[in-house]
Amino acid sequence: MNTTIQNYIFILGQSSDLAKEELFNLLKSQTDEQMTVGDNFLMAKENINPIKFINQLGGTIKIARHLKTIDQLNFSTQEWADMIKIEPDKKIKFGFSVYNGREKDFKKIQALALSVKKQIKEKGHSIRLVSSREPELSSVIVTKNKLLNAELLFIRHQGQWIIGLTQAVQDFKSYAQRDAYRPRKDNRSGMLPPKVAQMMINLTGADRNKIILDPFCGSGTVLQEAALFGFKKIYGTDNSHKAVDDSQINLGWLEEQYDLSTDISIKKIPVEQLANKLNNTVDLIVTEPFMGDARLLQRAYHKKDVVPIINELQSLYQMAFRQFKKIINQNGKVVFIFPVIDLGNEKISTLDTAQISNIGWQAIKPKIQSKSLSLNGNIIYSRPGQKIQREITIWQSK
């Protein structure tokens, strides 16, 4: 598939704020005239190869080519039928997804799809309408039924319907492989999902010619995603022998699975000794640090229970940023997760912006506008019911 300049629709995953911010840092389109932004999608005029580009993204689940935008849902049966590729002696499959529509909209589109199926079947072709219990077909269904260029997207937005044809979907098998099937896992220090690590790297602009470091590398999730990106030089450090060993084994496995050749160095270096022992400067730091004893935090229900933990974590993070200041190159960036503890009636962040700023760092605020940002104005990543949430921050050295 060649790259072409046209309007593409990006269907976003559950963490839509983070997915939008990821795209804002990678797409060339930056103005309101060039971009349409909805709650769960973004449309922009870009010059991309959809299949290659979606593999660079952690937060986008589908990319579709924009076909048309209409005021009324009057897409004709013939118009849809004409778009379906018919090959002699081959069974035809097609499908559709409805985003942000009402139940009556879904039923109308479903009836239209059944009419399309009937029309093509009457011409003597074997045809199947791929459907789901949900209004949207998942990436798994699209992949298993080979529905690229055969799934229509109907997106309701500000009283109009945006219609697109799916060009690429997220590679769910690859994510599962490098999350659940890598040889070493640690439920206490290696819980960062690969998709989130990928998005965090993209928040830096993902310039592969840069030198990248994860100073709390854990099981090596950020390192593996940086390796798949093709970064020039990758460093991983941790104060745990087990973490270093796990990361080395996981990266060796990754290189074998994906036929990679990476320049990567993983060492046991406590973060307080980073500047003295790393012996190198870096351009980018992307990390999820130690976020506190999860067992203690899960049992905490009052602010007084977590204050000692927060004070301890803030001291660790301030010390880390002092070390980062000594090894970061000019215009370098840090993407750093600060835990937010959800006590039910109150959310308590471990981020003290003034403290980090006094060390010599400038916070880079998200480009997105959202009601879901933290009290500090940053993107929150969390799953339903999670007590410890992730506040994702970006910093540049002053």
PyMOL commands that set and color helices and strands:
alter all, ss='L'
color gray80, all
select helices_A, chain A and resi 16-24+50-54+77-83+103-121+139-144+172-180+194-202+221-229+241-258+271-277+294-298+303-327+353-359
alter helices_A, ss='H'
color red, helices_A
select strands_A, chain A and resi 4-12+35-37+41-48+60-70+92-99+127-130+151-157+160-169+211-214+233-238+264-268+282-287+328-342+347-349+361-363+379-381+388-397
alter strands_A, ss='S'
color yellow, strands_A
deselect
rebuild
show_as cartoon
